[in-house]
Amino acid sequence: MHDRMWRRFVDETIRGAGMDYLAVKGNHDADGWDGVQWLWNGDPDGYAAQLRPTLPAGADCRGEYGTAMVCDYRGVTLVLSDVGVDVAGESANARQYEHIDRALRESSNPWKVCVWHMNMEDMQVSYKGDSVGWGAFEICRRRGAFVVNGHAHSY
C-alpha cells in the first residue's frame, strides 16, 4: 500500500480550504519510480485511483485521469497530459499531441489551458532538459491556450 500522507496533506490544505484541484502525472509519479511498480496506475492505491474521486463538483471531465484528460470547468477547458513523462521527444509523444489537439479543437470555451508536468529547457530558467517536444507547445499556441507546467519548480 502506498503512503497516503500526500493525499491527506492535499485534502487538508487544499480541499479543506474550499479549493478545487486537478493533478497531472509527473516524473515522480510514473510507475516504477523509486522502486514502486504501480505508483500511478495501481488500483486501488495508485495515485490515479486515489485522485479520480476528487474531481471538482461541476467539472465535466473525460479521459484518463491526469494523463489524457480534458475537463470543462466554469467556462475553462483544461487539457491534462502526461506528455514527456515516460518518454521524451516529438515522435514518442504523438499520442499525447493528438489528445491535446483534439481536446482544444473540440472545445467551445473561450479560455483554454494546457497542463503537463515536463518542460523544454528553453522555456525554463532552470537546468532541466527537453522532454515534451515543441509540438505540444505549438498545438496549444495555435489553439489559443495557456501552457502550465512545473517540472523545473520555478515560476
N, C-alpha and C positions, 0 to 999 in steps of 0.2 A: 504494500500500500504506500502510495506517495505521501509525503508530508503535506498536510493541508494548511500549514501556517500561512503561506502566501494568500490562500483563499480567505482565511479568517481576517487577515490584515486588510484585504480589499473590501470585504463585506463590512468590516467595522469602520474603516476610514473613508471609503468612497460611498458605498451604498448606505451606510449609517448616517452620512451627511446629506442623504437625499439626492445624490447624483447618480446618473446612469453611466454605464460604460460598456464598451466592446473591446475585445482583445484580438490581436493577431499573433500568429505563431512566429517566434523569433528563433535565433540560432540556439539559445539555451533551452528552448522548449522542444527541439527536434528529438524524435525517438532515437535512443542510443546515446544522447548527450550525457556526459558524466556517468556512463555505465547503466543508465536506466533505459531498458529496452522499449517500454511502451509509455514514455513520458507524455507525449501529446495524444496519441491515438488509443491508449489503453482504456478499457471500459471495465468498471465504472469509475476508476480513479484517475485516468488520464486528464490532462488539462482541458481538452475539448469537451469531454463528458461532464466535467465539473462546471464549465462555463456556459454550456448550452441553456441551462435553466435560468440564467441570469440576464437574458435578453431584456432590454428596456421595455416597459409596458408601452404599447402603441407602436412599437417598431415592427415593420414588415420585413422580415429577414428570410432569405433563401440561400441555399447552397451549404457548403461545408464550413462549419464554424471556424473562423479565424484563418482559413487557408484559401478558400474560394467562395466568399460570401458577399452578398450585397444586401444592404439594409436601407430602406426608405424610412426616415425618422424625422418628423417635424419639418418637412419640406426640404430635407437634405438627403442626397444619395451618398451613402458611404460604401465604397468598394474596398473590401478587405482581401488581402492576398498574402501568401507566403513566398512570393517571388524572391528568388535569390537565397532562400534559407537552405534548402537541401543541395542545390547545385547553382553555380554561378554562370552567367553568360546569356547572350541573346538566344541562341538556338535551344539551349537547355531549358529555357523558361517559356517556350512557345505556348504551352497550355495556360499558364498564368496570364500571358499577354492577351490571349483570346478571351479569357474570362473578364479581364479589366475592360477591354474594348467593347465587348458585348454589353456588359452592365452599364457602361456610360452611354453607349449608343441608344439603349432602350429606355434610359431614364428621361422622364419629363420634368424632373425637378430643376429649378434654376440654380441650385447650389449642389456641387459635386465635390467629393473628397476621396482621393486615392490614399489608402493606408496600407503600409507594409513596414516591416522592421529593417530590412537590409538597405544598403545605400550604394552610391557610386562615389568614389573618392573625390572627384572634382566638385561635388555638391556639398562637401563637409569641410569643417575646419579641423578635423582630426586626421589621424593617420590611417583610418580604416580603408581597406581596398575596395575594388569594384566587385559587386555581386549581382545586382539587379539586371544590369544591361540598360542601355539608353532607350530601348524600345518602350519599356513601361512608362518612363517619364514622358516620352514623346506622345504616346497614346493619351495620357492624361492632359498634356498641354493642348493637343488638338481638340479634345472634347471639353476644354474649359474647366478642368478640375484642379483643385489644390492637391499637393502631394505632402503627406505627413509620414515621416519615418523616424526611427530612433536608435539605430544600431550604434551610432557614434556617441550617444549620450551627451550631445551638445545641441543647444537650440539657440 
